[in-house]
């Protein structure tokens, strides 16, 4: 028997924990751990899975660190620092021991060094980066939404400017500057990315599309978009308003040899009774081909995460939830080698969640 603990962030004052039993296909709500307000994005340290980082998506914003205790309980916040702006929707650990955080409502980003261990922050040497005000649209700020380390660079997805900014460390810890960008289609609103075998996959919020291109050469190269496809379901109610959200590419395993791409839709308008979909794609000779649209019964699937980070066969599962409605948290089994999804567990004790971290539990 393999049990998995799943931590879930949300727009509340706590991080929730669940136990998923893969033998009985049961999802049990375990506990909640008090945090700062609105820990909407949680993520584990890139190499030390006993450390968890979370944003406080508030004004002003916060960045927090936690320790995973024996039994996969979550410690009280070890450290909390200012994110550098307002409304941080994302944070991510860098291999260098620093933590990047972006602020959606103020158009800023910050790379925060850690001190004598990865749980304690040092903001004294951390510069706040402000991105240009977009020349199109009327939002007045750049709206960065994700920080993604790749090679020696830090990539910042900027929904407002339709760019992926390329940053490099130009001094000591926390000293980063922009040295280039990758241009996205105008009006597309790039939100989240994955890079697999040097190919860049981008889910665009405003156009509800998924694009594929070779990752451009350092520091400011360009490459053509090889494939640009809609992630929308084939039919939807009148009055629907879609906004692409998350993209996942679980690494291949013997049981799942094909690196399928999973992109979530969010219908922020008139809800489909079947819920939002997760669109599954395959890269065939650098052309994105739709494999399946899976209706989830969830309202606005902002957060989903595969269980590969937990090991022990966790790659077979994806946890997902809506940021609206009452459908709770669901676990889906990847079937047909990953080409399809089957709902195997659900828990509705908490109506909404926004992000997930999988932990192994024995």
Sine and cosine of phi, psi and omega as CSV:
sin_phi,cos_phi,sin_psi,cos_psi,sin_omega,cos_omega
0.00,0.00,0.69,-0.73,0.08,-1.00
-0.85,-0.52,0.84,-0.54,0.13,-0.99
-0.97,-0.25,0.56,-0.83,0.07,-1.00
-0.83,-0.56,0.74,-0.67,0.22,-0.98
-1.00,0.04,0.67,-0.74,0.03,-1.00
-0.83,-0.57,0.85,-0.52,0.12,-0.99
-1.00,-0.06,0.61,-0.79,-0.10,-1.00
-0.69,-0.73,0.83,-0.55,0.10,-1.00
-1.00,0.05,0.20,-0.98,0.00,-1.00
-0.07,-1.00,0.00,-1.00,0.02,-1.00
-1.00,0.05,0.92,0.40,0.04,-1.00
-0.62,-0.78,-0.26,-0.97,0.07,-1.00
-0.96,-0.27,0.42,0.91,-0.06,-1.00
-0.43,-0.90,0.31,-0.95,0.20,-0.98
-0.97,-0.24,0.76,-0.65,-0.04,-1.00
-1.00,-0.10,0.40,-0.92,0.08,-1.00
-0.79,-0.61,0.58,-0.82,0.01,-1.00
-0.76,-0.65,0.38,-0.93,0.13,-0.99
-0.88,-0.47,0.87,-0.50,0.07,-1.00
-0.97,-0.26,0.88,-0.48,0.06,-1.00
-0.99,-0.11,0.92,-0.38,-0.09,-1.00
-0.97,0.22,-0.21,0.98,0.07,-1.00
-0.99,0.13,-0.70,0.72,-0.04,-1.00
-0.99,-0.11,-0.07,1.00,-0.05,-1.00
0.80,0.60,0.76,0.65,0.04,-1.00
-0.89,-0.46,0.60,-0.80,0.03,-1.00
-0.84,-0.54,0.93,-0.38,-0.11,-0.99
-0.94,-0.35,0.78,-0.62,0.09,-1.00
-0.97,0.25,0.83,-0.56,-0.10,-0.99
-0.98,-0.18,-0.83,0.56,-0.19,-0.98
-0.27,-0.96,0.13,-0.99,0.14,-0.99
-0.72,-0.69,0.61,-0.79,-0.08,-1.00
-0.87,-0.49,0.86,-0.51,-0.08,-1.00
-0.90,0.43,0.66,-0.75,0.00,-1.00
-0.70,-0.71,-0.18,-0.98,0.29,-0.96
-0.94,0.35,0.13,-0.99,-0.06,-1.00
-0.92,0.40,0.64,-0.77,0.15,-0.99
0.82,0.57,0.89,0.46,0.11,-0.99
-0.97,0.23,0.95,0.30,-0.17,-0.98
-0.96,0.28,-0.46,0.89,0.02,-1.00
-0.82,-0.57,0.81,-0.59,0.08,-1.00
-0.83,-0.56,0.53,-0.85,-0.03,-1.00
-0.41,-0.91,0.59,-0.81,0.02,-1.00
-0.99,0.10,0.41,-0.91,0.09,-1.00
-0.84,0.54,0.60,-0.80,-0.11,-0.99
-0.89,0.46,-0.43,0.90,-0.02,-1.00
-0.82,-0.57,-0.42,0.91,-0.03,-1.00
-0.94,-0.35,0.99,-0.15,-0.10,-1.00
-0.96,0.27,0.02,1.00,0.10,-0.99
-1.00,0.06,0.05,1.00,-0.03,-1.00
-0.86,-0.52,0.71,-0.71,-0.01,-1.00
-0.81,-0.58,0.66,-0.75,0.11,-0.99
-0.91,-0.43,0.51,-0.86,0.01,-1.00
-0.58,-0.81,0.53,-0.85,0.18,-0.98
-1.00,-0.04,0.42,-0.91,0.25,-0.97
-0.94,-0.35,0.98,-0.22,-0.12,-0.99
-0.99,0.17,0.95,0.32,-0.07,-1.00
-0.79,-0.61,-0.02,-1.00,0.16,-0.99
-0.84,-0.54,0.95,-0.31,-0.04,1.00
-0.96,0.26,0.31,-0.95,-0.05,-1.00
-1.00,0.08,0.32,-0.95,0.01,-1.00
-0.72,-0.69,0.34,-0.94,0.10,-1.00
-0.78,-0.62,0.77,-0.64,-0.08,-1.00
-0.80,-0.60,0.43,-0.90,0.11,-0.99
-0.84,-0.54,0.54,-0.84,-0.01,-1.00
-0.65,-0.76,0.36,-0.93,0.09,-1.00
-0.93,-0.37,0.69,-0.72,0.13,-0.99
-0.99,0.13,0.90,-0.43,-0.09,-1.00
-1.00,0.03,0.19,-0.98,0.09,-1.00
-0.81,0.59,0.64,-0.77,-0.09,-1.00
0.99,0.15,0.11,0.99,0.01,-1.00
0.90,0.44,0.42,0.91,0.20,-0.98
-0.96,0.27,0.36,-0.93,-0.02,-1.00
-0.96,-0.30,0.75,-0.66,0.02,-1.00
-0.94,0.34,0.29,-0.96,0.27,-0.96
-0.86,0.52,0.30,-0.95,0.01,-1.00
-0.83,0.56,0.79,-0.61,0.04,-1.00
-0.98,0.20,-0.69,0.73,-0.01,-1.00
-0.55,-0.84,0.53,-0.85,0.05,-1.00
-0.66,-0.75,0.78,-0.63,0.01,-1.00
-0.71,-0.70,0.29,-0.96,0.06,-1.00
-0.93,0.37,0.73,-0.69,-0.03,-1.00
-0.96,0.27,-0.30,0.95,-0.04,-1.00
0.97,-0.24,-0.01,1.00,-0.02,-1.00
-0.13,-0.99,-0.49,-0.87,-0.11,-0.99
-0.85,-0.53,0.67,-0.75,0.12,-0.99
0.93,0.38,0.82,0.58,0.01,-1.00
-0.96,0.28,0.89,-0.45,0.00,-1.00
-1.00,-0.06,-0.04,1.00,-0.14,-0.99
-0.36,-0.93,0.62,-0.78,0.20,-0.98
-0.64,-0.77,0.36,-0.93,-0.01,-1.00
-0.37,-0.93,0.69,-0.73,0.03,-1.00
-0.98,0.20,0.60,-0.80,0.06,-1.00
-0.99,-0.17,0.47,-0.88,0.04,-1.00
-0.87,0.50,-0.35,0.94,-0.01,-1.00
-0.99,0.17,-0.03,1.00,-0.02,-1.00
1.00,-0.05,0.05,1.00,0.06,-1.00
-1.00,-0.09,0.27,-0.96,-0.01,-1.00
-0.79,-0.61,0.83,-0.56,0.02,-1.00
-1.00,-0.08,0.63,-0.77,0.04,-1.00
-0.64,-0.77,0.66,-0.75,0.01,-1.00
-0.89,-0.45,0.51,-0.86,-0.05,-1.00
-0.87,-0.49,0.96,-0.27,-0.10,-0.99
-0.90,0.44,-0.66,0.75,-0.14,-0.99
-1.00,0.09,-0.14,0.99,0.02,-1.00
-0.84,-0.54,-0.01,1.00,0.06,-1.00
0.92,0.39,0.60,0.80,-0.08,-1.00
-0.77,-0.63,0.25,-0.97,0.10,-1.00
-0.55,-0.84,0.35,-0.94,-0.03,-1.00
-0.49,-0.87,0.63,-0.78,0.14,-0.99
-0.93,-0.36,0.91,-0.41,-0.12,-0.99
-0.98,-0.18,0.86,-0.52,0.08,-1.00
-0.95,0.31,0.39,-0.92,0.20,-0.98
-0.97,-0.23,0.27,-0.96,-0.11,-0.99
-0.99,-0.15,-0.89,-0.46,-0.08,-1.00
-0.97,0.23,-0.20,0.98,0.14,-0.99
-0.48,-0.88,0.23,-0.97,-0.08,-1.00
-0.95,0.32,-0.03,1.00,-0.04,-1.00
-1.00,-0.05,-0.21,0.98,-0.08,-1.00
-0.87,-0.49,0.76,-0.65,-0.09,-1.00
-1.00,-0.09,0.41,-0.91,0.11,-0.99
-0.73,-0.69,0.99,-0.15,-0.06,-1.00
-1.00,0.06,-0.06,1.00,-0.09,-1.00
-0.88,0.47,-0.56,0.83,-0.03,-1.00
-0.97,-0.25,0.33,0.94,-0.10,-0.99
-0.96,-0.27,0.93,-0.36,-0.01,-1.00
-0.99,0.16,0.56,-0.83,0.09,-1.00
-1.00,-0.06,0.83,-0.55,-0.03,-1.00
-0.99,-0.15,0.81,-0.59,0.04,-1.00
-0.95,-0.32,0.83,-0.56,-0.03,-1.00
-1.00,0.03,0.40,-0.91,-0.08,-1.00
-0.87,0.48,0.52,-0.86,0.12,-0.99
-0.94,0.35,0.75,-0.66,-0.04,-1.00
-0.87,0.49,0.56,-0.83,0.05,-1.00
-1.00,0.04,-0.17,0.99,0.09,-1.00
-0.87,-0.49,0.34,-0.94,-0.01,-1.00
0.98,0.19,0.02,-1.00,-0.07,-1.00
-0.77,-0.64,0.33,0.94,-0.07,-1.00
-0.97,0.24,-0.41,0.91,0.09,-1.00
0.99,0.17,-0.15,0.99,0.10,-1.00
-0.67,-0.74,0.23,-0.97,-0.16,-0.99
-0.98,0.18,-0.43,0.90,0.04,-1.00
0.90,0.44,0.85,0.52,0.12,-0.99
-0.93,0.36,0.59,-0.81,-0.15,-0.99
-0.77,-0.64,-0.23,0.97,-0.02,-1.00
-0.41,-0.91,0.54,-0.84,0.12,-0.99
-0.86,-0.52,0.83,-0.56,-0.15,-0.99
-0.73,-0.68,0.94,-0.34,0.05,-1.00
-0.97,0.24,0.67,-0.75,0.03,-1.00
-0.49,-0.87,0.88,-0.47,-0.08,-1.00
0.88,0.48,-0.76,-0.65,0.03,-1.00
-1.00,-0.07,0.18,0.98,-0.07,-1.00
-0.92,-0.40,0.32,-0.95,0.18,-0.98
-0.87,-0.49,0.84,-0.54,-0.04,-1.00
-0.98,-0.18,0.75,-0.66,0.02,-1.00
-0.88,-0.47,0.89,-0.46,0.02,-1.00
-0.99,0.13,0.82,-0.58,-0.10,-0.99
-0.89,-0.45,0.99,-0.16,-0.04,-1.00
-0.89,0.46,-0.63,0.78,-0.07,-1.00
-0.95,0.31,-0.58,0.81,-0.04,-1.00
-1.00,-0.10,-0.04,1.00,-0.04,-1.00
0.82,0.57,0.70,0.71,-0.01,-1.00
-0.66,-0.75,0.42,-0.91,0.25,-0.97
-0.94,-0.35,0.96,-0.27,-0.03,-1.00
-0.96,0.29,0.62,-0.79,0.01,-1.00
-0.94,-0.35,0.90,-0.44,-0.06,-1.00
-0.91,-0.41,0.51,-0.86,0.09,-1.00
-0.72,-0.69,0.42,-0.91,0.04,-1.00
-0.99,0.16,0.85,-0.52,-0.12,-0.99
-0.94,-0.35,0.07,1.00,0.01,-1.00
-0.33,-0.94,-0.67,-0.74,0.02,-1.00
-0.97,0.24,-0.09,-1.00,0.03,-1.00
-0.81,0.58,0.71,-0.71,0.00,-1.00
1.00,0.06,-0.09,1.00,-0.03,-1.00
-0.98,-0.19,0.99,-0.13,-0.02,-1.00
-0.82,-0.57,0.56,-0.83,0.09,-1.00
-0.68,-0.73,0.36,-0.93,0.04,-1.00
-0.99,0.17,0.79,-0.62,0.06,-1.00
-0.87,-0.49,0.07,1.00,0.04,-1.00
0.11,-0.99,-0.10,-1.00,0.05,-1.00
-0.38,-0.92,0.34,-0.94,0.14,-0.99
-0.94,-0.35,0.85,-0.52,-0.05,-1.00
-0.98,0.18,0.79,-0.62,0.11,-0.99
-0.99,-0.12,0.30,-0.95,0.06,-1.00
-0.83,0.56,0.68,-0.74,-0.04,-1.00
-0.87,0.49,0.76,-0.65,0.02,-1.00
1.00,0.10,0.03,1.00,-0.07,-1.00
-0.99,0.15,-0.55,0.83,0.02,-1.00
0.94,0.34,0.91,0.42,0.00,-1.00
-0.86,0.51,0.73,-0.68,-0.12,-0.99
-0.88,-0.47,-0.85,0.53,-0.01,-1.00
-0.72,-0.69,0.41,-0.91,-0.02,-1.00
-0.69,-0.72,0.29,-0.96,0.29,-0.96
-0.67,-0.74,0.54,-0.84,0.08,-1.00
-0.84,-0.54,0.82,-0.57,-0.01,-1.00
-0.71,-0.71,0.83,-0.56,-0.03,-1.00
0.78,0.62,0.71,0.71,0.04,-1.00
0.89,0.45,0.32,0.95,0.10,-0.99
-0.96,-0.29,0.71,-0.70,-0.10,-0.99
-0.99,-0.16,0.86,-0.51,0.05,-1.00
-0.93,-0.36,0.82,-0.57,-0.06,-1.00
-0.81,-0.58,0.79,-0.61,0.16,-0.99
-0.99,-0.13,0.77,-0.64,-0.10,-1.00
-0.96,-0.29,0.83,-0.56,-0.10,-1.00
-0.93,0.36,-0.73,0.68,-0.15,-0.99
-0.97,0.24,-0.57,0.82,-0.01,-1.00
-0.99,-0.12,-0.10,1.00,-0.05,-1.00
0.76,0.64,0.82,0.58,-0.01,-1.00
-0.76,-0.64,0.31,-0.95,0.12,-0.99
-0.84,-0.54,0.78,-0.62,0.00,-1.00
-0.88,-0.47,0.40,-0.92,0.00,-1.00
-0.72,-0.69,0.75,-0.66,0.12,-0.99
-0.42,-0.91,0.34,-0.94,0.12,-0.99
-0.93,0.36,0.64,-0.77,-0.01,-1.00
-0.91,0.41,0.81,-0.58,-0.09,-1.00
-0.92,0.39,0.47,-0.88,-0.03,-1.00
-0.90,0.43,0.50,-0.87,0.09,-1.00
-0.93,0.37,0.58,-0.81,-0.04,1.00
-0.99,-0.13,-0.22,0.98,-0.11,-0.99
-0.50,-0.87,0.64,0.77,0.00,-1.00
-0.96,0.27,0.17,-0.99,0.04,-1.00
-0.77,-0.64,0.48,-0.88,0.10,-1.00
-0.61,-0.79,0.49,-0.87,0.01,-1.00
-0.96,0.27,0.47,-0.88,0.14,-0.99
-0.97,0.26,0.84,-0.54,-0.08,-1.00
-1.00,0.06,-0.48,0.88,-0.03,-1.00
-0.49,-0.87,0.68,-0.74,-0.03,-1.00
-0.61,-0.79,0.96,-0.29,-0.15,-0.99
-0.79,-0.61,0.45,-0.89,0.09,-1.00
-0.97,0.24,0.59,-0.81,0.10,-1.00
-0.97,-0.25,0.08,1.00,-0.10,-1.00
-0.95,0.32,0.51,-0.86,0.09,-1.00
-0.91,0.42,0.33,-0.94,-0.08,-1.00
-0.92,0.39,-0.54,0.84,0.04,-1.00
-0.69,-0.72,0.48,-0.88,0.03,-1.00
-0.32,-0.95,0.37,-0.93,-0.09,-1.00
-0.92,0.39,0.44,-0.90,0.13,-0.99
-0.87,0.49,0.66,-0.75,-0.03,-1.00
1.00,-0.02,0.06,1.00,0.08,-1.00
-0.94,0.34,0.55,-0.84,0.05,-1.00
-0.68,-0.74,0.92,-0.38,-0.17,-0.99
-0.98,-0.19,0.48,-0.88,0.03,-1.00
-0.52,-0.86,0.95,-0.30,0.01,-1.00
-0.85,0.53,0.52,-0.86,-0.12,-0.99
-0.79,-0.61,-0.98,0.21,-0.18,-0.98
-0.92,-0.39,0.45,-0.89,0.11,-0.99
-0.69,-0.73,0.73,-0.68,-0.01,-1.00
-0.78,-0.62,0.58,-0.81,0.14,-0.99
-0.69,-0.73,1.00,0.01,0.08,-1.00
-0.87,0.50,0.67,-0.74,-0.01,-1.00
-0.92,0.38,0.56,-0.83,-0.03,-1.00
-0.88,0.48,0.55,-0.84,0.12,-0.99
-0.70,-0.71,0.18,-0.98,0.04,-1.00
-0.83,0.55,-0.57,0.82,0.01,-1.00
-0.98,0.20,-0.44,0.90,-0.04,-1.00
-0.75,-0.66,0.97,0.26,-0.15,-0.99
-0.96,0.27,-0.33,0.94,-0.05,-1.00
-0.99,-0.14,0.79,-0.62,0.00,-1.00
-0.99,0.16,0.98,0.22,0.02,-1.00
-0.92,0.40,0.44,-0.90,-0.01,-1.00
-0.93,-0.36,0.78,-0.62,-0.04,-1.00
-0.91,-0.41,0.86,-0.52,-0.02,-1.00
-0.84,-0.54,0.74,-0.67,-0.04,-1.00
-0.99,-0.16,0.65,-0.76,0.11,-0.99
-0.99,-0.12,0.49,-0.87,0.18,-0.98
-0.81,-0.59,0.88,-0.48,0.10,-1.00
-1.00,-0.09,0.97,-0.26,-0.03,-1.00
-1.00,-0.04,0.11,0.99,0.01,-1.00
-0.95,-0.33,-0.77,-0.64,-0.03,-1.00
-0.96,0.29,0.92,-0.39,-0.14,-0.99
-0.93,0.38,0.68,-0.74,0.15,-0.99
-0.98,0.22,0.76,-0.65,0.03,-1.00
-0.83,0.56,-0.43,0.90,0.03,-1.00
-0.99,0.17,-0.12,0.99,-0.03,-1.00
0.99,0.11,0.00,-1.00,0.03,-1.00
-0.97,0.23,0.29,-0.96,-0.02,-1.00
-0.95,-0.32,0.40,-0.92,0.29,-0.96
-0.95,-0.31,0.87,-0.49,-0.01,-1.00
-1.00,-0.02,0.74,-0.67,-0.03,-1.00
-0.94,-0.34,0.79,-0.61,-0.03,-1.00
-0.83,-0.56,0.35,-0.94,0.14,-0.99
-0.77,-0.64,0.64,-0.76,0.10,-1.00
-1.00,0.07,0.94,-0.35,0.02,-1.00
-0.91,-0.42,0.97,-0.25,0.00,-1.00
0.81,0.58,0.71,0.70,0.03,-1.00
0.89,0.45,0.48,0.88,0.16,-0.99
-0.82,-0.58,0.81,-0.59,0.00,-1.00
-0.98,0.21,0.85,-0.52,0.00,-1.00
-0.89,-0.46,0.78,-0.62,0.04,-1.00
-0.94,0.35,0.79,-0.62,0.00,-1.00
-0.98,-0.20,-0.67,0.74,-0.08,-1.00
-0.32,-0.95,0.52,-0.85,0.21,-0.98
-0.91,-0.42,0.88,-0.48,-0.08,-1.00
-0.95,-0.31,0.90,-0.43,0.07,-1.00
-0.97,0.23,0.77,-0.64,-0.18,-0.98
-0.97,-0.23,-0.28,0.96,-0.13,-0.99
0.96,0.28,0.14,0.99,-0.03,-1.00
-0.97,-0.23,0.48,-0.88,-0.03,-1.00
-0.96,-0.28,0.95,-0.31,0.02,-1.00
0.93,0.38,0.97,0.25,-0.01,-1.00
-0.96,0.27,1.00,0.00,0.06,-1.00
-1.00,0.05,-0.65,0.76,-0.09,-1.00
-0.91,-0.40,0.73,-0.68,0.18,-0.98
-0.44,-0.90,0.47,-0.88,-0.01,-1.00
-0.45,-0.89,0.68,-0.74,0.06,-1.00
-0.99,0.15,0.40,-0.92,-0.07,-1.00
-1.00,0.08,0.17,0.99,-0.04,-1.00
-0.87,0.50,-0.51,0.86,-0.03,-1.00
-0.90,0.44,-0.32,0.95,0.00,-1.00
-1.00,-0.02,-0.20,0.98,-0.07,-1.00
0.92,0.39,-0.33,-0.94,0.11,-0.99
0.82,0.58,0.55,0.83,0.00,-1.00
1.00,0.08,0.16,0.99,-0.01,-1.00
-0.90,0.43,-0.30,0.95,0.00,-1.00
-0.90,0.44,-0.21,0.98,0.00,-1.00
-0.98,0.22,-0.12,0.99,-0.18,-0.98
-0.76,-0.64,0.46,-0.89,0.13,-0.99
-0.75,-0.66,0.78,-0.63,0.12,-0.99
-0.99,-0.12,0.63,-0.77,-0.02,-1.00
-0.52,-0.85,0.40,-0.92,0.05,-1.00
-0.41,-0.91,0.30,-0.95,0.09,-1.00
-0.99,-0.14,0.40,-0.92,0.07,-1.00
-1.00,-0.02,-0.03,1.00,0.03,-1.00
-0.66,-0.75,0.21,-0.98,0.05,-1.00
0.99,0.12,-0.30,-0.95,-0.10,-1.00
-0.73,-0.68,0.32,0.95,-0.12,-0.99
-0.98,0.21,-0.19,0.98,0.07,-1.00
0.96,0.27,-0.50,-0.86,-0.03,-1.00
-0.95,-0.31,0.68,-0.74,0.01,-1.00
-0.80,-0.59,0.52,-0.86,0.13,-0.99
-0.90,-0.44,0.76,-0.65,0.00,-1.00
-0.92,-0.40,0.67,-0.74,0.11,-0.99
-1.00,0.01,0.75,-0.67,0.09,-1.00
-0.98,0.20,0.91,-0.41,-0.03,-1.00
-0.95,-0.32,0.16,-0.99,0.03,-1.00
0.80,0.60,0.65,0.76,0.01,-1.00
0.94,0.33,0.26,0.97,-0.02,-1.00
0.96,-0.27,-0.06,1.00,-0.04,-1.00
-0.98,0.19,-0.12,0.99,-0.01,-1.00
-0.52,-0.86,0.19,-0.98,0.02,-1.00
-0.75,-0.66,0.62,-0.78,0.07,-1.00
-0.79,-0.61,0.81,-0.59,0.06,-1.00
-0.92,0.39,0.80,-0.60,-0.01,-1.00
-0.86,-0.51,-0.27,0.96,-0.02,-1.00
-0.41,-0.91,0.50,-0.87,0.03,-1.00
-0.49,-0.87,0.56,-0.83,0.13,-0.99
-0.66,-0.75,0.80,-0.60,-0.10,-0.99
-0.94,-0.35,0.20,0.98,-0.04,-1.00
-0.88,0.47,-0.56,0.83,0.18,-0.98
-0.94,-0.34,0.79,-0.61,-0.13,-0.99
-0.94,0.34,-0.54,0.84,-0.09,-1.00
-0.67,-0.74,0.45,-0.89,0.16,-0.99
-0.51,-0.86,0.30,-0.95,-0.13,-0.99
-0.80,-0.60,-0.26,0.96,-0.02,-1.00
-0.33,-0.94,0.39,-0.92,-0.12,-0.99
-0.66,-0.75,0.54,-0.84,0.21,-0.98
-0.74,-0.67,0.80,-0.59,0.02,-1.00
-1.00,-0.04,0.67,-0.74,0.04,-1.00
-0.77,-0.63,0.63,-0.78,0.07,-1.00
-0.96,0.26,0.58,-0.81,0.04,-1.00
-0.66,-0.75,0.75,-0.66,-0.11,-0.99
-0.96,-0.26,0.00,0.00,0.00,0.00
